[in-house]
């Protein structure tokens, strides 16, 4: 694909947009980087692109006059495709793609694409370790942190590029074709962006649309949505389950993780060898085993990688134990389903004081009710959606309000008893109070550490 002197509009001056703009400019394109924010509010990284002669910057509403000048539009994940002005969308001379699609047209080697409402970051990181430890040249990017276009130059014919993909990124793919594609689950999420749950699920399903019979699709047999896709896909489908044995696939039996293939069974590992907490992480491990198998990694190598994998930051991350109270950071739990899984994972340790809230996604909180009744001592609410959460969950637990996360940590510690767990699993996006879920998690951990000077970890509460 030739970009020399091609006039390209990049929408969104975040991490993905910056990477796309630089990638295009380095290949000779004339780039216009656009964002709704005033330029003086852009990051230093975005503003630094002005040193490139073929990059211009613009903020605010786009001029319709650009319609006759632009050859290509690259959309950042945070920019809904529907928000692109109709004058551009209706111009057949303008191709509209996302940064992932841009990258895939230049990537060498094979692609492993991983999506799902929950668990995709953990699974992507684990798969990256599995393939690297199996001796493959492996790189990891996408929604997990490194824009895919930044991995183009380091890809070779022998490379496996493991890509975490959000529904936002999948909206704008066209020819993106992963040789191995995984969907872990599809549960209500991002309903503030999509008209319906069906539209959200359809965005996830796009991951498989360019696969062929020589490719592998890995699906959760326990998830009603993903299980329903199996008959529709052209790829070779492999299933995983924690609820039932499969005639062919990867499943949990007792404490053992099993692969059954052509009538033969292999014990892959046991739950005791998995550091990650919770049944949902057993699902993630089964999916990762399925990927490793599809990529011809040896079962022993995969097993070692699984046993050594300690998880990723901000996902049911143990922070500290103070006066018999354990603190866990699951700031990445930005959906109701993710919060439910986090609650289930820590339920065996006693009652939980749960910190909830942030920018809501129009999904109901009612799926948390039964877990709250059985395992939650108190709910500490923060952020924009606190009133909505209290209206739905207030009858089922003590409600405590806090106007900052730091104060929420203090309130949670006051409410907890010895043997309890304090869990940050907000079920909401972070953007009302923080730049990202990572920043929210760091603030939580800092607030917990500030309790140390006055609270001894061996004391009594």
C-alpha positions as CSV (number, residue, x, y, z in Angstrom):
1,X,0.0,0.0,0.0
2,X,1.6,3.3,-1.2
3,X,1.2,6.4,1.0
4,X,3.6,8.8,-0.7
5,X,1.8,12.2,-0.9
6,X,-1.5,10.5,0.0
7,X,-3.7,12.9,2.0
8,X,-4.7,11.2,5.2
9,X,-7.0,12.3,8.0
10,X,-6.3,10.7,11.4
11,X,-9.2,11.1,13.9
12,X,-8.2,11.1,17.5
13,X,-5.0,12.3,19.1
14,X,-4.6,9.6,21.7
15,X,-2.0,6.8,21.7
16,X,-3.5,5.0,18.7
17,X,-3.9,8.2,16.7
18,X,-0.4,9.4,17.4
19,X,1.0,6.0,16.4
20,X,-1.0,6.0,13.1
21,X,-0.1,9.6,12.3
22,X,3.6,8.9,12.8
23,X,3.5,5.6,10.8
24,X,1.8,7.3,7.9
25,X,4.1,10.4,7.9
26,X,7.2,8.2,8.0
27,X,5.9,6.6,4.8
28,X,5.4,9.9,3.0
29,X,1.7,10.6,3.6
30,X,0.4,14.1,4.1
31,X,-1.2,13.7,7.5
32,X,-3.9,15.9,9.2
33,X,-4.2,14.8,12.9
34,X,-7.6,15.9,14.3
35,X,-9.1,15.8,17.8
36,X,-12.2,17.4,19.4
37,X,-10.0,18.8,22.2
38,X,-8.1,22.1,21.8
39,X,-4.5,21.5,20.7
40,X,-3.2,23.0,24.0
41,X,-5.0,20.1,25.8
42,X,-3.3,17.4,23.7
43,X,-0.6,15.3,25.2
44,X,3.1,16.2,24.7
45,X,3.5,13.1,22.5
46,X,0.7,14.3,20.2
47,X,2.0,17.9,20.0
48,X,5.5,16.7,19.4
49,X,4.4,15.5,15.9
50,X,4.5,19.1,14.7
51,X,8.2,18.7,14.1
52,X,7.3,16.4,11.2
53,X,6.9,18.5,8.1
54,X,4.1,16.4,6.6
55,X,1.9,16.5,9.8
56,X,-0.7,19.2,10.4
57,X,-2.9,19.5,13.5
58,X,-6.5,20.6,13.8
59,X,-9.0,20.7,16.6
60,X,-12.8,21.0,16.8
61,X,-15.3,20.4,14.0
62,X,-13.9,19.2,10.7
63,X,-14.4,21.4,7.6
64,X,-16.6,19.9,4.9
65,X,-14.2,21.3,2.4
66,X,-11.8,18.5,3.3
67,X,-14.1,16.1,1.6
68,X,-12.5,16.8,-1.8
69,X,-9.0,16.6,-0.4
70,X,-8.8,13.5,1.7
71,X,-7.9,10.1,0.3
72,X,-7.9,8.0,3.6
73,X,-9.3,8.4,7.0
74,X,-7.9,6.4,10.0
75,X,-10.1,6.3,13.0
76,X,-8.8,5.9,16.6
77,X,-10.7,3.3,18.7
78,X,-12.3,6.0,20.9
79,X,-13.9,7.7,17.9
80,X,-17.2,5.9,16.8
81,X,-17.3,5.4,13.1
82,X,-20.8,6.8,13.0
83,X,-19.4,10.1,14.3
84,X,-17.4,10.7,11.2
85,X,-19.3,13.4,9.3
86,X,-21.7,12.0,6.7
87,X,-20.0,14.0,4.0
88,X,-16.9,11.9,4.4
89,X,-18.7,8.6,4.9
90,X,-20.7,9.0,1.8
91,X,-17.7,9.8,-0.4
92,X,-16.7,6.5,-2.0
93,X,-13.3,7.9,-2.9
94,X,-12.4,8.0,0.8
95,X,-11.4,4.8,2.5
96,X,-12.2,4.7,6.2
97,X,-10.3,2.3,8.4
98,X,-8.9,1.9,11.9
99,X,-5.4,1.7,13.1
100,X,-5.5,-2.1,13.5
101,X,-6.6,-2.4,9.8
102,X,-3.8,0.0,8.8
103,X,-1.3,-2.1,10.6
104,X,-2.4,-5.5,9.4
105,X,-1.7,-4.5,5.8
106,X,2.0,-4.3,6.7
107,X,2.5,-6.9,9.4
108,X,4.6,-9.9,8.6
109,X,4.1,-13.4,10.1
110,X,1.0,-14.7,11.8
111,X,-1.6,-12.9,13.9
112,X,-3.3,-14.2,17.1
113,X,-6.3,-12.0,17.7
114,X,-8.0,-12.1,21.2
115,X,-11.2,-10.4,22.2
116,X,-14.0,-10.7,24.8
117,X,-15.9,-8.6,27.2
118,X,-13.7,-9.8,30.0
119,X,-10.3,-11.5,30.4
120,X,-8.8,-10.4,27.1
121,X,-5.8,-8.6,28.6
122,X,-4.9,-11.5,30.9
123,X,-5.3,-14.0,28.1
124,X,-3.3,-11.9,25.6
125,X,-0.4,-11.5,28.1
126,X,-0.5,-15.2,28.9
127,X,-0.5,-16.3,25.3
128,X,2.4,-14.0,24.6
129,X,4.4,-15.7,27.3
130,X,3.3,-19.2,26.1
131,X,4.5,-18.5,22.5
132,X,7.7,-16.7,23.6
133,X,8.6,-19.5,26.0
134,X,7.9,-22.1,23.2
135,X,10.7,-20.5,21.2
136,X,8.6,-18.4,18.7
137,X,9.5,-14.8,17.9
138,X,6.6,-13.2,19.6
139,X,5.3,-9.6,20.1
140,X,2.2,-8.4,21.9
141,X,0.1,-5.3,21.3
142,X,-3.2,-3.8,20.4
143,X,-5.6,-2.8,23.1
144,X,-3.1,-4.1,25.7
145,X,-1.0,-1.0,25.3
146,X,1.3,-1.0,22.2
147,X,-0.5,0.2,19.1
148,X,-0.3,-2.4,16.4
149,X,1.3,-0.1,13.8
150,X,4.3,0.2,16.2
151,X,4.9,-3.6,15.8
152,X,5.1,-3.5,12.0
153,X,8.8,-2.9,11.7
154,X,9.7,-5.6,14.1
155,X,7.6,-8.3,12.5
156,X,9.2,-11.0,10.4
157,X,7.8,-14.0,8.4
158,X,8.4,-16.1,11.6
159,X,6.7,-13.7,14.0
160,X,3.6,-14.3,16.0
161,X,1.9,-11.0,16.8
162,X,-0.6,-11.5,19.6
163,X,-3.2,-8.7,19.5
164,X,-5.8,-7.8,22.2
165,X,-8.8,-6.3,20.4
166,X,-11.7,-4.3,21.7
167,X,-15.0,-4.0,20.0
168,X,-14.1,-0.5,19.1
169,X,-11.1,-1.7,17.2
170,X,-13.0,-4.4,15.5
171,X,-15.6,-1.9,14.2
172,X,-13.2,-0.6,11.6
173,X,-11.4,-3.7,10.3
174,X,-11.9,-4.8,6.7
175,X,-9.2,-7.3,5.7
176,X,-7.7,-8.1,9.1
177,X,-7.3,-11.8,9.3
178,X,-5.9,-13.6,12.4
179,X,-4.7,-17.1,11.8
180,X,-5.8,-17.8,15.3
181,X,-8.8,-15.9,16.7
182,X,-10.3,-16.1,20.2
183,X,-13.5,-14.7,21.7
184,X,-13.6,-15.4,25.5
185,X,-17.1,-14.2,26.2
186,X,-19.7,-11.6,25.2
187,X,-21.6,-9.9,28.1
188,X,-23.3,-6.5,28.3
189,X,-20.7,-3.8,28.0
190,X,-20.3,-0.4,26.2
191,X,-24.0,0.0,25.8
192,X,-23.4,3.7,26.0
193,X,-21.8,3.4,22.6
194,X,-23.9,0.7,20.9
195,X,-27.7,0.9,20.1
196,X,-28.2,-2.7,21.5
197,X,-26.4,-5.7,22.9
198,X,-26.8,-7.4,19.6
199,X,-24.8,-4.6,17.9
200,X,-22.1,-4.9,20.5
201,X,-21.9,-8.7,20.0
202,X,-21.8,-8.2,16.2
203,X,-18.8,-6.0,16.5
204,X,-17.0,-8.8,18.5
205,X,-17.9,-11.3,15.8
206,X,-16.2,-9.3,13.1
207,X,-12.9,-10.8,14.4
208,X,-13.7,-14.0,12.5
209,X,-15.1,-12.6,9.3
210,X,-11.9,-13.0,7.1
211,X,-10.8,-16.3,8.5
212,X,-10.6,-19.4,6.2
213,X,-10.8,-23.1,6.7
214,X,-7.0,-23.1,7.4
215,X,-7.4,-20.8,10.4
216,X,-8.5,-21.6,13.9
217,X,-11.4,-19.9,15.9
218,X,-11.5,-20.5,19.6
219,X,-14.8,-20.0,21.4
220,X,-16.3,-20.3,24.8
221,X,-18.8,-23.2,24.8
222,X,-20.3,-21.9,28.0
223,X,-21.2,-18.4,26.6
224,X,-24.5,-18.4,24.8
225,X,-23.4,-15.8,22.3
226,X,-20.0,-17.3,21.3
227,X,-21.3,-20.8,21.3
228,X,-24.0,-19.8,18.9
229,X,-21.3,-18.6,16.4
230,X,-19.6,-21.9,16.0
231,X,-21.7,-23.2,13.1
232,X,-21.4,-19.9,11.2
233,X,-17.6,-19.6,11.0
234,X,-15.4,-20.8,8.1
235,X,-12.4,-21.5,10.4
236,X,-11.7,-24.7,12.3
237,X,-13.5,-24.1,15.6
238,X,-12.1,-25.3,18.9
239,X,-14.2,-24.9,22.0
240,X,-13.4,-24.6,25.7
241,X,-15.6,-25.0,28.8
242,X,-15.4,-25.0,32.6
243,X,-19.0,-26.3,32.9
244,X,-19.0,-29.5,30.9
245,X,-16.9,-32.1,29.2
246,X,-16.6,-31.6,25.4
247,X,-16.4,-34.3,22.8
248,X,-13.5,-32.4,21.2
249,X,-11.9,-29.4,22.9
250,X,-10.5,-28.1,26.2
251,X,-12.4,-28.4,29.5
252,X,-12.3,-28.6,33.2
253,X,-12.9,-31.9,35.0
254,X,-12.6,-31.7,38.8
255,X,-9.3,-29.9,39.3
256,X,-7.9,-31.0,36.0
257,X,-7.7,-29.0,32.7
258,X,-8.2,-31.5,29.9
259,X,-7.7,-31.6,26.2
260,X,-9.8,-34.1,24.3
261,X,-8.8,-34.5,20.6
262,X,-9.7,-37.4,18.3
263,X,-11.0,-39.4,21.3
264,X,-7.7,-39.1,23.2
265,X,-7.4,-37.1,26.5
266,X,-4.5,-35.2,27.9
267,X,-4.3,-33.6,31.3
268,X,-2.8,-30.2,30.5
269,X,-2.5,-28.9,34.1
270,X,-4.4,-28.6,37.3
271,X,-6.0,-25.7,39.1
272,X,-3.4,-26.0,41.8
273,X,-0.7,-25.1,39.3
274,X,-2.5,-21.9,38.2
275,X,-1.5,-18.8,40.2
276,X,-4.5,-16.8,38.8
277,X,-7.6,-16.6,41.0
278,X,-11.1,-17.4,40.0
279,X,-13.0,-19.7,37.7
280,X,-13.0,-17.1,35.0
281,X,-9.2,-17.3,34.9
282,X,-9.5,-21.1,34.4
283,X,-11.5,-20.1,31.3
284,X,-8.6,-17.8,30.2
285,X,-6.1,-20.5,30.8
286,X,-8.1,-23.1,28.7
287,X,-8.3,-20.6,25.9
288,X,-4.6,-19.9,26.1
289,X,-3.9,-23.7,26.0
290,X,-6.1,-23.8,22.9
291,X,-4.0,-21.1,21.3
292,X,-0.7,-22.7,22.2
293,X,-2.0,-26.0,20.7
294,X,-3.1,-24.3,17.5
295,X,0.4,-22.7,17.2
296,X,2.1,-26.1,17.8
297,X,3.7,-25.2,21.2
298,X,4.4,-28.3,23.2
299,X,2.0,-29.1,26.1
300,X,4.9,-29.2,28.6
301,X,6.1,-25.8,27.5
302,X,2.6,-24.3,27.8
303,X,2.2,-25.9,31.2
304,X,5.4,-24.3,32.5
305,X,4.3,-20.9,31.2
306,X,0.9,-21.2,32.8
307,X,2.4,-22.1,36.2
308,X,4.9,-19.2,36.0
309,X,2.4,-16.6,35.0
310,X,1.5,-14.2,37.8
311,X,-1.1,-12.2,36.1
312,X,-1.2,-8.6,35.0
313,X,-1.5,-5.3,36.9
314,X,-5.0,-4.0,37.8
315,X,-6.6,-7.5,37.4
316,X,-7.5,-8.9,40.8
317,X,-4.1,-7.7,41.9
318,X,-3.2,-8.3,45.5
319,X,-2.0,-5.0,47.0
320,X,-1.6,-5.5,50.8
321,X,-2.9,-7.1,54.0
322,X,-3.4,-4.6,56.8
323,X,-4.8,-5.7,60.2
324,X,-6.1,-8.9,58.7
325,X,-7.9,-7.1,55.8
326,X,-6.8,-7.9,52.3
327,X,-6.8,-5.3,49.5
328,X,-7.3,-6.2,45.9
329,X,-7.1,-3.9,42.9
330,X,-9.3,-4.9,39.9
331,X,-9.5,-1.4,38.3
332,X,-9.8,-3.2,35.0
333,X,-13.2,-4.5,36.0
334,X,-15.0,-1.9,34.0
335,X,-18.2,-3.9,33.3
336,X,-20.8,-5.5,35.6
337,X,-19.8,-9.0,34.5
338,X,-16.1,-8.3,35.3
339,X,-17.1,-7.1,38.7
340,X,-19.1,-10.3,39.3
341,X,-16.2,-12.5,38.4
342,X,-13.9,-10.5,40.7
343,X,-16.4,-10.9,43.6
344,X,-16.6,-14.7,42.9
345,X,-12.8,-14.9,42.9
346,X,-12.4,-13.4,46.4
347,X,-15.6,-14.8,48.0
348,X,-13.8,-17.7,49.7
349,X,-11.8,-15.2,51.8
350,X,-14.8,-13.9,53.8
351,X,-16.9,-10.8,53.4
352,X,-16.1,-8.2,50.8
353,X,-16.2,-4.4,51.0
354,X,-16.7,-3.5,47.4
355,X,-15.7,-0.1,45.9
356,X,-18.0,0.6,42.9
357,X,-18.6,3.5,40.5
358,X,-17.3,5.7,37.8
359,X,-18.8,6.5,34.4
360,X,-21.6,4.1,33.8
361,X,-22.2,2.2,30.5
362,X,-26.0,2.0,30.6
363,X,-25.8,-1.7,31.7
364,X,-27.9,-2.8,34.6
365,X,-26.2,-3.6,38.0
366,X,-28.9,-6.1,38.9
367,X,-26.7,-9.2,38.0
368,X,-24.6,-8.3,41.1
369,X,-27.5,-8.6,43.5
370,X,-27.2,-12.3,44.5
371,X,-23.4,-12.0,45.0
372,X,-23.9,-8.9,47.1
373,X,-26.5,-10.6,49.3
374,X,-24.1,-13.5,50.0
375,X,-20.6,-12.1,50.0
376,X,-20.6,-8.3,50.4
377,X,-20.5,-6.4,53.7
378,X,-20.7,-2.9,52.4
379,X,-20.7,-1.0,49.1
380,X,-18.5,2.2,48.8
381,X,-19.8,4.2,45.9
382,X,-17.8,6.8,43.9
383,X,-18.1,8.7,40.6
384,X,-20.8,9.8,38.2
385,X,-23.0,6.7,38.4
386,X,-23.2,6.5,42.2
387,X,-26.8,7.5,42.4
388,X,-27.8,5.0,39.7
389,X,-25.9,2.2,41.5
390,X,-27.5,3.1,44.8
391,X,-31.0,3.0,43.3
392,X,-30.4,-0.5,42.0
393,X,-28.3,-2.0,44.8
394,X,-29.1,0.0,47.8
395,X,-31.7,-2.4,49.2
396,X,-29.2,-5.2,49.3
397,X,-26.2,-3.8,51.2
398,X,-25.0,-1.0,53.4
399,X,-24.2,2.0,51.1
400,X,-21.3,4.3,51.9
401,X,-20.6,7.3,49.7
402,X,-17.2,8.9,49.0
403,X,-16.3,11.9,46.8
404,X,-12.8,10.5,45.9
405,X,-11.1,7.1,45.6
406,X,-8.7,8.0,48.3
407,X,-11.6,8.7,50.7
408,X,-13.3,5.5,49.5
409,X,-10.3,3.4,50.6
410,X,-10.5,5.0,54.1
411,X,-14.2,4.4,54.3
412,X,-13.8,0.8,53.1
413,X,-11.2,0.1,55.7
414,X,-13.3,1.6,58.5
415,X,-16.2,-0.6,57.4
416,X,-14.2,-3.8,57.0
417,X,-13.7,-6.4,59.8
418,X,-10.7,-8.7,60.3
419,X,-10.8,-11.4,57.7
420,X,-12.6,-9.2,55.1
421,X,-11.4,-8.3,51.6
422,X,-11.5,-4.7,50.2
423,X,-12.0,-5.0,46.5
424,X,-11.8,-2.2,43.9
425,X,-13.9,-3.6,41.0
426,X,-15.8,-0.5,39.8
427,X,-18.1,-1.9,37.0
428,X,-17.6,1.4,35.3
429,X,-15.3,3.3,33.1
430,X,-12.8,5.6,34.8
431,X,-13.0,8.7,32.7
432,X,-15.2,10.8,35.1
433,X,-12.3,11.0,37.6
434,X,-9.2,9.5,35.9
435,X,-7.4,9.4,32.6
436,X,-7.6,5.6,32.5
437,X,-8.3,2.5,34.5
438,X,-4.5,2.2,35.1
439,X,-4.4,5.6,36.8
440,X,-7.4,4.6,38.9
441,X,-5.6,1.5,40.0
442,X,-2.5,3.4,40.8
443,X,-4.4,5.9,42.9
444,X,-6.1,3.0,44.8
445,X,-2.7,1.3,45.5
446,X,-1.2,4.6,46.7
447,X,-4.1,5.1,49.0
448,X,-3.8,1.7,50.5
449,X,0.0,2.2,51.0
450,X,-0.8,5.4,52.9
451,X,-2.6,3.3,55.5
452,X,0.7,1.6,56.4
453,X,2.2,4.2,58.7
454,X,-0.6,3.9,61.1
455,X,-1.8,0.4,60.5
456,X,0.4,-2.6,61.2
457,X,0.0,-5.6,59.0
458,X,0.3,-7.9,62.0
459,X,-2.1,-5.9,64.2
460,X,-5.7,-6.4,65.1
461,X,-8.7,-4.5,63.8
